[in-house]
Amino acid sequence: MIKQLDNYLLGRSVRKYRAEAQIIQHHSLSLGGVPDGSLANSFQNLRGRTDREAMQVGFAIIVEMADRTLGKRPYEVQIMGALAMADGRIAEMATGEGKTLTAALPLAWNGLQTRAHAMTVNDFLARRDAQQLDPLFEALGLTVGYLQDNFGRESRQIAYQCSIVYGTPSQFVFDYLRDHIVHRHAQLMQQGRNFLLVDEADSIFIDEARTPMVLSGDGALDPSLWTDLYAFVSSLTHEDMREDKRTQLEKILVDNHGYESHLIVDRTKSSAFFSESGITVAEDYLLDKGVIATRDEIWQPSRSHIWRALNACAKAAHLFVRDRDYIIADDKAIIVDQETGRLSHGKRWNDGLHQAVEAKESLSIKPESEELGRIALSNYVSLYSSVGGMTGTAMTEAKEIHDLYGLTTVPIPTHRPRIRVDHPDIVFMTQEGKWRKIVEDVKTIHATGQPILIGTGSISDSEQLSARFESLGIDHQVLNAKQDEHEAMIVAQAGRLGAITIATNMAGRGTDIILGGNPELMVEEEADEESIARVEEACRNERQAVMEAGGLFVMGCERGDSRRIDLQLSGRAGRQGDPGASRFYIALDDPLLKNYGGDALKRFFLALGLGEHDGVEHSMINSSIAKAQAKKQAIHMTSRKEGLKQDSVIDKPRHVFFQLRDELLAEDPATIFDFASNKVEQAVERMLCIYLNSGKGFPETWNKAGLRDKLVGWGLSGDWFDGMYADFENDHYKIQGLKDQLVNWIQFDLRARSSQLQDKRDAMIHSSLLHAIDTQWKAMLEEADHIRAGIHLRAYAQEKPDLSFQKEVFRLFKALYFDIPVVMIDYVYACVSHRESQLDQVEDTAAA
């Protein structure tokens, strides 16, 4: 019943957007005789208007301007998608429906009102889309910029000043985190967060959301130790975790798995851990190396990074594979995104995993990073006033997107009916049988001239298939993460007559495969109009030949971890009503089926008397694949929700720390000393609470010596404090009197001694205060990480780990937050003391 209601509401939304799109098209056609300048002025006059009628007029102007500047007039379905995104929804639009042009409408409208950010999957698409739409935005009186991985701070500041900014999730998120470690207001980059449009929303919202984004600096573990730790771990015995069908109660009552190896590898959850015997061997090794002095030391919170390093080495040794999970280039291990197949330049695995991989591959090992800031993508997205998005495959993940981001998904109809033929899957017992059938079918289809796109699950698979084709003399192109720079050119020409293209999951998302070839990418930059016309005519003729041959044929070499990934691949064929076909080839020892249900299918094959090279089509197989994908996605979904849940616990403290820092950063330099002086009262109140229990209880239990040492550490006189404390005792321990005396004394001392900083005083005090907040925030992240690492053990004490984590983090936050004024005065006095020591050295040199 609920599903029927949802479908009814979605259908009503689609009908509403269609009617509104027709009104906008009608308005745009009436603008044909209006000069460009008048249209631009009319558009600018809509600034500040947020009513629906004004948006419809604005969209009509954008539609007309797109026709004039780009030679492309948005279709009705494109306007429908634009309206859905402007309303803060996800528009599901099929591959080839023109999502780049669709995005221009809500971006231009929101760029007019405030500023708009467009988030896409990689730097290439960010640069391409910004440059393609620049003529349109410029004609409307708007500016557009884009972010790239190699941009410095000044280039980023210039980009963020534009009306519309394109970039990747990591660019936007890390710039947000970097803005909260700068020490001058002029160094800030982002100019507010108003409207966010997410291209390839499923990839960004789902695939990018598995782990929080972490801004890091250099950590403390000696890089040379990684080589030794990896060599030790790789020498240990290991075995795969066996399926455990016991109930949770049985596991608690009888925790005996019978593992004899040192390491247990759980491939279904991509984890590896030490057995009891492995822990003993590890402790012996660390004692022999002198890394720890006693066995108990490895379990201390201060040494938790060593245990994390051992676990990271275990995962690197047995779960992470070169040319599947990462590639090696320029003495670096570059991560390959498992959902898209793209290289994740600049990203590094955390918890020491990247260092472990570098040790495994004998690369230069960069120090383990220290966390400077972190935020989950969903919590960053929530900072925007309005969020919309688009993708070709969102309905399969609509519920999770709604749960994580609060966004609804609207299916937008295609411009033309889809006529692609999706053939049934063929399943083989072994990968060798699968590869043979693929090669055989490629030779048969290629003989007809029909272009073929072959999707592989990993870089190594694409290279293995390419080697088979080369041995047979089959001409082909390879598109995987190693050729990322030429991605657009390879994919754009995958629809040419007789073309064979091998691609990883990336399959050039964001770049259309046009049957007959893309003339824009085939024309040289300096070509004249006659040459361009010849190329376009040749592409039109070739397109007709390709369509007669059956259009693009997509072959999937395995089923992905989710149906969404499969739909992305098959959706490359049959764009905008073109003919096309798809088929998936599967082996029982493919990663998905090997870990989820492959044994049952193998018994089914043997019962039928099938050989290793025999293929079969059966509904039971499709059901097993669907169940395997559901199990895998359930694990990923749990991981994403768990990561979001834990980051959300940090989210409120993050808002408090960042707001405090923003207020301090915006403070007028001329009044910064008064700001610091006002913090003295809060600092004294906090110290009296810590050392004297705010005057409560028995004086014998107070830490008078600790308070004295603290003040002496600031350079204040211990004798003066002794006199004040004597007055405090004689006044029957009235805490307010002591507080007033201490505040007046510290404020006077600070003003007198800080005058030695001369004209640099305000700037140095400002920087010291910011350092204090940063120190407390880093301590918050580090301690929260320690709590997170061991919180699962609370379950053995009959506590709920999630609830315990919230309580521990809140207790930590209160302590660190209330300590901020004290730490601020610590840093200011440290700055003053440093200057005093410099002056003393000058005097000593002069006397000598």
C-alpha positions in Angstrom: 0.0 0.0 0.0 2.8 2.4 1.0 4.7 1.6 -2.3 1.5 2.3 -4.3 1.2 5.6 -2.5 4.8 6.5 -3.2 4.4 5.6 -6.9 1.2 7.8 -7.1 3.0 10.8 -5.5 6.0 10.4 -7.9 3.6 10.2 -10.9 1.9 13.3 -9.7 5.2 15.1 -9.4 6.2 14.1 -12.9 2.9 15.3 -14.3 3.3 18.6 -12.5 6.9 19.1 -13.8 5.8 18.3 -17.3 3.0 20.9 -17.2 5.4 23.5 -15.8 8.1 22.6 -18.4 5.6 23.2 -21.2 4.8 26.7 -19.8 8.5 27.5 -19.7 9.0 26.3 -23.3 6.1 28.5 -24.4 7.6 31.5 -22.7 11.0 30.9 -24.2 9.6 30.7 -27.8 8.2 34.2 -27.3 11.7 35.6 -26.6 13.1 34.9 -30.0 13.1 38.5 -31.1 14.5 40.0 -27.9 18.2 41.2 -28.2 20.8 39.4 -26.1 21.5 42.4 -23.9 17.9 42.9 -23.1 17.5 39.2 -22.2 20.6 39.4 -19.9 19.2 42.6 -18.2 15.8 41.0 -17.7 17.5 38.0 -16.2 19.6 40.1 -13.8 16.4 42.0 -12.8 15.1 38.7 -11.3 17.8 38.8 -8.6 16.2 38.6 -5.2 12.9 37.1 -6.6 12.3 33.7 -5.2 8.6 33.1 -6.3 7.7 30.3 -8.7 6.6 32.7 -11.5 10.0 34.5 -11.4 11.8 31.1 -11.7 9.7 30.1 -14.7 10.6 33.4 -16.4 14.3 32.9 -15.5 14.3 29.4 -16.8 12.6 30.6 -20.1 15.5 33.1 -20.5 18.1 30.5 -19.9 16.5 28.1 -22.4 16.5 30.8 -25.1 20.1 31.8 -24.2 21.3 28.2 -24.4 19.9 28.0 -27.9 21.8 31.1 -28.9 25.1 30.5 -27.3 25.5 26.7 -27.3 23.3 25.8 -30.2 21.3 23.5 -27.9 17.8 24.1 -26.8 16.8 22.0 -23.7 14.0 19.5 -24.4 10.9 19.3 -22.3 12.3 16.4 -20.2 15.5 18.3 -19.5 13.5 21.3 -18.2 11.5 18.8 -16.0 14.8 17.5 -14.5 16.0 21.1 -13.9 12.8 21.9 -12.1 13.1 18.8 -9.9 16.7 19.8 -8.9 15.7 23.4 -8.3 13.1 22.0 -5.8 15.9 20.1 -3.9 15.3 16.7 -5.4 17.3 14.0 -7.2 16.3 13.7 -10.9 16.9 10.3 -12.4 17.7 10.9 -16.1 18.8 8.1 -18.4 22.3 8.1 -19.9 22.6 10.4 -22.9 19.6 12.6 -22.0 21.8 15.7 -21.7 22.4 16.1 -18.0 25.2 18.7 -18.4 22.8 21.1 -20.2 20.0 20.3 -17.7 22.2 21.3 -14.8 22.8 24.7 -16.3 19.2 25.9 -15.5 19.1 25.4 -11.7 22.8 26.5 -11.5 22.2 29.7 -13.4 19.1 30.5 -11.4 20.7 29.9 -8.0 24.0 31.5 -9.1 21.9 34.7 -9.8 20.4 34.7 -6.4 23.5 33.8 -4.3 26.1 31.3 -5.3 25.9 27.8 -6.6 28.3 24.9 -6.3 28.2 21.9 -8.8 29.8 18.7 -7.4 30.9 16.1 -10.0 33.0 12.9 -9.9 36.4 14.1 -11.1 38.5 17.1 -12.1 38.2 16.4 -15.8 34.4 16.7 -15.7 34.5 19.7 -13.5 36.8 21.6 -15.9 34.9 20.3 -19.0 31.4 21.2 -17.8 32.5 24.7 -16.6 34.2 25.5 -19.9 31.3 24.1 -22.1 28.7 26.2 -20.3 30.8 29.3 -19.9 29.4 31.0 -23.0 25.8 30.6 -21.6 26.6 31.8 -18.1 28.6 34.8 -19.5 25.7 35.8 -21.7 23.5 35.8 -18.7 25.9 38.0 -16.7 27.2 35.3 -14.5 30.7 34.0 -13.8 31.8 30.4 -13.6 34.9 28.8 -12.1 36.2 25.3 -11.4 38.5 23.7 -8.9 41.4 21.3 -9.7 43.7 19.2 -7.6 46.7 21.3 -8.5 45.1 24.6 -7.7 46.7 26.7 -4.9 44.9 28.9 -2.4 44.8 32.0 -4.5 43.4 30.1 -7.5 40.7 28.6 -5.3 39.8 31.9 -3.8 39.3 33.3 -7.3 37.1 30.3 -8.3 35.0 30.6 -5.2 34.2 34.3 -6.0 32.4 33.2 -9.1 28.6 32.8 -9.3 28.9 29.1 -10.1 31.8 26.8 -9.1 32.4 23.2 -10.3 34.5 20.8 -8.3 34.7 17.3 -6.9 33.5 16.3 -3.4 37.0 16.2 -2.0 37.8 19.7 -3.3 34.7 21.2 -1.7 35.0 19.3 1.6 38.7 19.7 2.1 38.5 23.5 1.3 35.8 23.7 4.0 38.1 21.9 6.5 41.1 24.0 5.4 39.1 27.2 6.0 39.0 26.1 9.7 42.7 26.0 10.1 43.7 29.3 8.6 45.0 32.2 10.8 43.9 35.2 8.7 40.4 36.1 7.5 42.0 36.9 4.1 43.0 33.3 3.7 39.4 32.0 3.6 38.3 30.4 0.4 34.6 29.3 0.4 32.1 32.2 0.2 29.2 30.5 1.9 27.2 27.4 1.0 23.8 28.1 -0.5 22.8 25.8 -3.4 24.6 22.5 -4.2 23.9 20.5 -7.4 25.4 17.0 -7.4 26.1 15.4 -10.7 26.3 11.5 -10.8 24.5 11.8 -7.4 24.4 8.0 -6.8 28.2 7.7 -7.1 28.9 10.7 -4.9 26.1 10.2 -2.3 26.6 6.4 -2.0 30.1 5.5 -3.2 31.9 8.5 -1.7 30.0 8.3 1.6 31.6 5.1 2.9 34.1 6.8 5.1 34.4 10.4 6.5 36.7 12.8 4.6 39.8 13.4 6.8 42.2 16.4 6.4 45.5 15.2 7.7 49.0 16.4 8.6 52.1 14.4 9.5 51.7 11.8 12.3 54.1 10.4 14.9 54.9 6.8 13.8 58.4 6.4 12.4 58.0 5.6 8.6 61.0 3.2 8.7 59.0 1.0 11.1 56.4 0.2 8.5 58.8 -2.0 6.4 59.7 -4.1 9.4 56.1 -4.5 10.5 54.9 -5.5 7.0 57.8 -8.0 6.7 56.7 -9.5 10.1 53.0 -9.7 9.3 53.5 -11.1 5.8 55.5 -14.0 7.3 52.6 -15.1 9.5 50.3 -17.9 8.7 46.7 -17.0 7.6 43.4 -18.6 6.7 40.0 -17.4 5.5 37.2 -17.1 8.0 34.8 -19.9 7.8 31.1 -19.3 7.7 29.7 -19.2 11.2 26.0 -20.0 11.4 25.7 -20.0 15.2 23.4 -17.6 16.9 24.8 -14.7 18.8 24.0 -16.5 22.1 26.0 -19.6 21.0 28.9 -17.4 20.0 29.0 -15.8 23.5 28.6 -19.1 25.3 31.1 -21.1 23.3 33.7 -18.8 21.6 35.8 -21.5 19.9 36.3 -21.2 16.2 39.3 -23.6 16.1 41.6 -21.3 14.1 45.2 -22.3 14.2 46.7 -19.6 12.0 48.0 -16.3 13.2 45.7 -14.2 10.9 42.1 -14.6 10.1 40.9 -13.1 6.8 37.2 -12.2 6.4 36.9 -11.5 2.7 33.1 -10.8 2.8 33.7 -7.9 5.1 37.1 -7.0 3.8 38.8 -7.3 7.2 41.7 -9.2 8.7 42.5 -9.7 12.4 44.9 -11.6 14.7 44.0 -14.8 16.4 45.0 -15.5 20.0 48.2 -17.2 18.8 48.8 -14.3 16.4 48.5 -11.7 19.2 51.1 -13.6 21.3 53.5 -13.8 18.4 53.0 -10.1 17.7 53.7 -9.2 21.3 56.9 -11.2 21.3 58.0 -9.5 18.1 57.4 -6.0 19.4 59.2 -6.8 22.6 62.2 -8.1 20.7 62.3 -5.0 18.5 62.1 -2.8 21.6 58.9 -1.1 20.3 57.2 -1.9 23.6 58.7 -2.6 27.0 55.9 -4.9 28.4 53.1 -6.9 27.0 50.5 -4.7 28.5 51.9 -1.6 26.8 50.5 -2.5 23.4 47.0 -2.2 24.9 47.5 1.3 26.3 45.6 4.1 24.4 48.9 5.9 23.8 50.2 2.9 21.8 47.0 2.1 19.9 48.6 3.4 16.7 51.0 0.4 16.7 48.1 -2.1 16.9 46.4 -0.2 14.1 49.6 -0.5 12.0 49.7 -4.3 12.5 46.1 -4.7 11.4 46.7 -2.4 8.4 49.6 -4.6 7.3 47.4 -7.7 7.6 44.8 -6.1 5.4 47.4 -4.9 2.9 49.0 -8.3 2.7 45.8 -10.4 2.1 43.0 -8.1 0.9 44.5 -5.4 -1.2 45.6 -6.3 -4.7 47.7 -4.3 -7.1 45.9 -3.2 -10.3 42.6 -3.8 -8.7 42.6 -1.7 -5.5 45.5 0.5 -6.5 48.1 1.1 -9.2 51.7 2.1 -8.9 52.8 5.3 -10.6 55.7 7.7 -9.9 56.7 5.9 -6.7 53.2 6.3 -5.4 50.3 3.9 -4.6 47.2 5.6 -6.2 43.8 4.4 -5.1 41.4 3.0 -7.6 37.8 3.7 -6.7 36.1 0.3 -6.7 32.7 1.6 -7.8 33.9 3.8 -10.7 37.3 2.4 -11.6 38.7 6.0 -11.5 42.0 7.0 -10.0 41.6 8.8 -6.7 44.5 11.2 -7.0 45.5 12.9 -3.7 43.5 10.5 -1.6 45.1 8.2 1.0 43.7 5.4 3.0 43.7 6.1 6.7 44.4 4.0 9.8 47.9 3.3 8.4 46.6 1.3 5.4 48.3 3.4 2.8 51.6 3.2 4.6 51.2 -0.6 4.7 50.5 -0.8 1.0 53.6 1.4 0.4 55.7 -1.0 2.5 54.2 -4.0 0.6 55.2 -2.5 -2.8 58.6 -1.2 -1.5 57.7 2.4 -2.2 58.8 5.6 -0.4 56.7 5.6 2.8 55.1 8.8 3.8 54.6 9.3 7.5 51.2 8.3 8.9 48.9 11.3 9.0 47.7 13.2 12.0 44.1 14.2 11.8 43.4 17.9 11.5 39.7 17.7 10.6 37.1 15.3 9.5 33.5 15.3 8.3 31.2 12.8 6.7 30.0 13.9 3.2 26.3 13.8 4.4 27.1 16.2 7.2 28.9 18.5 4.8 26.0 18.4 2.4 23.7 19.4 5.2 25.5 22.7 5.5 23.9 23.9 2.2 20.5 25.7 2.3 19.3 23.7 -0.7 20.6 20.5 -2.4 19.6 18.9 -5.8 21.2 16.3 -8.0 20.9 14.1 -11.0 22.1 10.7 -12.2 21.1 7.9 -14.5 20.7 5.3 -11.7 19.1 6.6 -8.5 15.8 4.8 -8.0 17.6 1.6 -6.9 19.2 3.6 -4.0 16.4 6.1 -3.5 15.6 4.9 0.0 19.2 5.1 1.2 19.6 8.5 -0.3 16.5 9.7 1.5 17.6 8.2 4.8 21.1 9.7 4.6 20.4 13.0 3.0 16.6 13.6 3.2 16.4 13.9 -0.6 13.6 12.4 -2.7 14.2 11.0 -6.1 12.0 11.7 -9.2 12.2 9.5 -12.3 12.3 11.8 -15.4 10.9 10.2 -18.6 13.3 9.7 -21.6 13.1 12.1 -24.6 12.6 9.1 -26.9 11.5 5.5 -26.0 14.3 3.1 -25.1 14.6 0.1 -27.5 17.8 -1.5 -26.1 17.7 -5.3 -26.0 19.0 -6.7 -22.6 20.0 -10.4 -23.2 19.9 -12.9 -20.3 23.1 -13.5 -18.3 25.3 -16.4 -19.3 27.0 -18.2 -16.3 30.1 -20.4 -16.3 31.7 -22.6 -13.7 35.2 -21.0 -14.2 36.5 -17.6 -15.4 38.5 -19.4 -18.2 35.2 -20.6 -19.7 33.8 -17.1 -19.4 36.8 -15.4 -21.1 36.6 -17.9 -23.9 32.9 -17.2 -24.6 33.5 -13.4 -24.5 36.3 -13.6 -27.0 34.2 -15.9 -29.2 31.2 -13.5 -29.1 33.3 -10.5 -29.7 34.7 -12.0 -32.9 31.2 -12.9 -34.1 29.7 -9.4 -33.3 32.7 -7.5 -34.6 32.3 -9.2 -38.0 29.0 -7.3 -38.4 30.6 -3.9 -37.7 28.6 -3.4 -34.5 30.7 -1.5 -31.9 31.3 -3.2 -28.6 32.0 -1.8 -25.1 33.3 -4.4 -22.7 33.0 -3.6 -19.0 35.5 -5.4 -16.6 35.6 -5.4 -12.8 39.2 -4.5 -12.4 42.3 -3.2 -14.2 44.0 -6.6 -14.2 40.9 -8.1 -15.9 40.9 -5.4 -18.6 44.6 -6.0 -19.2 44.2 -9.8 -19.3 41.3 -9.5 -21.8 43.4 -7.0 -23.9 46.3 -9.5 -24.0 43.9 -12.2 -25.4 42.7 -9.8 -28.1 46.3 -8.9 -29.0 47.3 -12.5 -29.4 44.4 -13.0 -31.8 45.1 -9.7 -33.7 41.8 -8.1 -32.7 42.2 -4.3 -32.8 40.8 -2.6 -29.6 41.1 0.3 -27.2 41.6 -0.1 -23.4 40.1 2.3 -20.9 41.0 1.9 -17.3 42.4 4.0 -14.5 45.9 3.9 -16.1 44.6 5.9 -19.1 42.4 8.3 -17.1 43.8 11.3 -19.0 42.6 10.1 -22.4 39.2 8.8 -21.0 37.0 11.2 -22.8 38.6 10.6 -26.2 38.5 6.8 -25.9 34.8 6.6 -24.7 33.5 9.3 -27.1 34.7 7.2 -30.0 33.5 3.8 -28.6 30.4 4.1 -30.8 32.2 4.1 -34.1 31.7 1.3 -36.7 33.7 -1.8 -35.7 35.1 -0.2 -32.5 36.0 -2.5 -29.6 36.6 -0.8 -26.2 37.5 -2.5 -23.0 36.7 -0.4 -19.9 36.7 -0.8 -16.1 33.6 0.3 -14.2 34.5 3.9 -14.9 33.3 3.5 -18.5 33.7 7.2 -19.0 30.8 8.4 -16.9 29.9 11.9 -17.9 31.0 11.4 -21.5 28.4 10.4 -24.1 29.1 7.5 -26.5 27.7 8.8 -29.8 27.0 6.3 -32.5 29.3 7.0 -35.5 31.7 9.0 -33.3 31.8 12.4 -31.7 32.8 15.0 -34.4 33.7 17.6 -31.7 36.6 15.4 -30.5 37.7 14.4 -34.0 38.2 17.9 -35.4 41.6 19.6 -34.9 41.6 22.9 -33.0 42.8 24.9 -36.0 40.5 23.2 -38.5 38.5 25.4 -40.9 34.7 25.3 -41.5 35.0 23.1 -44.6 37.1 20.5 -42.6 34.6 20.5 -39.8 31.7 20.0 -42.2 33.5 17.0 -43.8 34.0 15.4 -40.4 30.4 15.9 -39.3 29.1 14.5 -42.6 31.3 11.4 -42.2 30.1 10.9 -38.6 26.4 11.1 -39.8 27.0 8.5 -42.5 28.9 6.3 -40.1 26.1 6.7 -37.5 23.6 5.3 -40.0 25.8 2.3 -40.6 26.2 1.6 -36.9 22.4 1.8 -36.3 21.8 -0.7 -39.1 24.4 -3.0 -37.5 22.4 -2.9 -34.2 23.9 0.0 -32.3 26.3 -0.3 -29.4 26.7 -3.8 -27.8 27.6 -3.7 -24.1 29.2 -6.7 -22.5 29.6 -7.0 -18.7 32.4 -9.4 -17.7 30.9 -9.8 -14.2 28.1 -8.5 -12.1 28.9 -5.6 -9.9 28.4 -5.3 -6.1 25.1 -3.6 -6.8 22.4 -3.6 -9.5 23.0 0.1 -9.8 26.6 -0.5 -11.1 25.2 -3.0 -13.7 22.6 -0.5 -14.9 25.3 2.2 -15.3 27.2 -0.1 -17.6 24.3 -1.4 -19.7 22.9 2.1 -19.8 25.8 3.1 -22.1 23.9 1.5 -24.9 20.6 2.6 -26.4 20.9 6.4 -25.5 18.0 8.7 -26.7 16.2 5.9 -28.5 19.2 4.5 -30.3 19.3 0.8 -30.9 21.6 -1.2 -28.7 22.1 -4.4 -26.7 23.7 -5.7 -23.5 24.7 -9.0 -21.9 26.6 -10.0 -18.8 29.0 -13.0 -18.6 29.5 -14.4 -15.1 31.7 -17.1 -13.6 31.1 -18.8 -10.2 34.6 -17.8 -9.1 34.0 -14.1 -9.8 34.5 -12.1 -6.5 30.7 -11.5 -5.9 29.6 -15.1 -6.3 32.7 -16.6 -4.8 31.9 -14.9 -1.5 28.1 -15.0 -1.6 26.4 -18.2 -2.7 28.7 -19.5 -5.4 29.0 -22.9 -3.7 25.3 -23.6 -4.1 25.4 -22.7 -7.8 28.4 -24.9 -8.3 26.5 -27.9 -6.9 23.6 -27.0 -9.3 26.1 -27.0 -12.2 27.6 -30.3 -11.3 24.1 -31.8 -10.9 23.3 -30.8 -14.5 26.6 -32.4 -15.7 28.0 -29.2 -17.0 31.7 -28.7 -17.8 34.0 -25.8 -17.0 33.5 -24.2 -20.3 29.7 -24.7 -20.6 27.5 -21.6 -20.2 23.9 -21.7 -18.9 21.0 -19.3 -18.6 18.6 -19.9 -15.7 16.2 -17.9 -13.5 17.7 -19.5 -10.4 21.0 -17.9 -11.3 19.5 -14.5 -11.6 17.9 -14.9 -8.2 21.2 -16.0 -6.7 23.0 -12.9 -8.2 20.3 -10.6 -6.8 20.6 -12.1 -3.3 24.4 -11.8 -3.5 24.2 -8.2 -4.5 21.7 -7.5 -1.7 24.0 -9.1 0.9 27.0 -7.1 -0.4 25.0 -3.8 -0.4 23.7 -4.5 3.1 27.3 -4.6 4.3 28.1 -1.4 2.5 24.9 0.3 3.7 25.6 -0.7 7.3 29.2 0.7 7.0 27.9 4.0 5.6 25.2 4.4 8.2 27.7 3.5 11.0 30.2 6.0 9.7 27.5 8.7 9.5 26.2 7.8 13.0 29.7 8.1 14.5 30.5 11.3 12.6 27.2 12.8 13.6 28.3 12.4 17.3 31.3 14.6 16.4 29.1 16.9 14.3 27.7 19.1 17.1 31.1 19.6 18.8 32.5 20.4 15.4 29.8 23.1 14.9 30.7 24.6 18.3 34.5 24.6 17.7 34.2 26.0 14.2 31.7 28.7 15.2 34.0 29.8 18.0 36.9 29.8 15.5 35.0 31.7 12.9 34.0 34.4 15.4 37.6 34.8 16.6 38.9 34.9 13.0 36.5 37.7 12.2 37.5 39.7 15.3 38.9 43.2 14.7 42.7 43.1 15.2 42.5 46.4 17.0 40.3 44.7 19.7 42.0 41.3 19.9 43.9 42.1 23.1 40.6 43.1 24.8 39.2 39.7 23.6 42.1 37.9 25.2 41.9 39.9 28.4 38.2 39.0 28.7 39.1 35.3 28.4 41.2 35.7 31.6 38.1 35.6 33.8 36.9 32.4 32.2 40.4 30.9 32.5 40.6 31.7 36.2 37.1 30.3 36.8 38.1 27.1 35.1 41.4 26.8 37.0 39.6 27.3 40.3 37.2 24.6 39.3 40.0 22.2 38.5 42.4 22.9 41.3 40.1 24.1 44.1 36.8 22.5 43.2 35.3 26.0 42.9 35.8 26.5 46.7 33.6 23.5 47.5 34.4 20.7 49.8 37.4 20.5 52.2 40.5 22.7 51.6 42.7 19.7 52.5 41.5 18.0 49.3 42.3 20.9 47.0 45.3 21.1 44.7 46.8 24.4 45.8 50.3 23.4 44.6 48.9 22.6 41.1 47.3 26.1 40.8 50.5 27.7 42.0 52.6 25.8 39.5 50.3 26.8 36.7 50.6 30.5 37.5 54.4 30.2 37.9 54.5 28.5 34.5 53.0 31.7 33.1 55.8 33.7 34.6 53.9 35.0 37.5 55.3 35.3 41.0 54.9 32.4 43.3 55.3 34.6 46.3 52.5 36.9 45.2 50.2 33.9 44.9 51.2 32.7 48.4 50.1 36.1 49.7 46.8 36.0 47.9 46.1 32.5 49.1 46.9 33.6 52.7 44.3 36.3 52.3 41.9 33.7 50.9 42.4 31.6 53.9 41.9 34.5 56.3 38.7 35.4 54.5 37.3 32.0 55.3 37.8 30.6 51.8 35.5 33.0 49.9 36.2 31.9 46.3 34.9 35.1 44.7 37.5 37.3 46.4 40.4 35.0 45.3 38.9 34.9 41.8 38.8 38.8 41.5 42.3 39.1 42.8 43.7 36.5 40.3 41.8 38.1 37.4 43.0 41.6 38.1 46.6 40.4 38.6 46.8 38.3 35.4 45.1 41.0 33.3 47.6 43.6 34.6 50.6 41.3 34.1 49.5 40.3 30.6 49.0 43.9 29.5 52.4 45.0 30.8 54.4 42.1 29.5 52.6 41.8 26.1 53.7 45.4 25.3 57.1 44.0 24.6 55.6 42.5 21.4 55.3 46.1 20.1 53.5 46.4 16.7 53.3 42.6 16.3 51.3 42.2 19.5 47.8 42.0 18.1 48.8 39.6 15.3 50.7 37.3 17.5 48.0 37.2 20.2 45.4 36.5 17.5 47.4 33.6 16.1 48.0 32.3 19.7 44.3 32.3 20.4 43.5 30.4 17.1 46.3 27.9 18.0 44.6 27.2 21.3 41.3 26.3 19.6 43.1 24.2 17.0 44.9 22.3 19.8 41.7 21.5 21.6 39.9 20.4 18.4 42.8 18.1 17.4 42.8 16.6 20.9 39.0 16.1 20.5 39.5 14.2 17.2 42.4 12.1 18.5 40.7 11.1 21.8 37.4 10.4 20.0 39.4 8.1 17.6 40.8 6.2 20.6 37.3 5.9 22.1 35.9 4.7 18.7 38.7 2.1 18.4 37.7 0.3 21.6 34.0 1.1 22.0 32.9 -2.3 20.7 34.3 -3.9 23.8 31.5 -2.2 25.9 29.1 -4.8 24.5 30.8 -7.4 26.7 29.8 -5.2 29.7 26.2 -5.3 28.6 26.4 -1.7 27.3 25.2 -0.4 24.0 28.4 0.7 22.1 26.6 3.5 20.2 25.2 5.0 23.4 28.5 4.6 25.2 30.3 6.4 22.4 27.9 9.3 22.5 28.3 9.6 26.3 32.1 9.4 26.2 32.4 11.9 23.4 30.1 14.4 25.1 32.1 14.0 28.3 35.3 14.6 26.4 33.8 17.6 24.5 32.8 19.3 27.8 36.2 18.9 29.3 38.1 20.2 26.2 35.6 23.0 25.5 35.7 24.5 29.0 39.5 24.2 28.9 39.8 26.5 25.9 40.1 29.8 27.8 43.0 28.3 29.9 44.7 27.0 26.8 44.3 30.4 25.1 46.1 32.1 28.0 48.7 29.3 27.9 49.5 30.2 24.3 49.5 33.9 24.8 51.9 33.6 27.7 54.1 31.2 25.6 54.2 33.9 22.9 55.2 36.6 25.5 57.8 34.3 27.1 59.4 33.6 23.8 59.7 37.3 23.1 61.2 37.9 26.6 63.8 35.2 26.0 64.7 36.9 22.7 65.2 40.2 24.5 67.3 38.6 27.2 69.6 37.1 24.5 70.0 40.6 23.0 70.9 42.1 26.3 73.4 39.3 27.1 75.0 39.8 23.6 75.2 43.6 24.2 76.8 43.1 27.7 79.4 40.7 26.3 
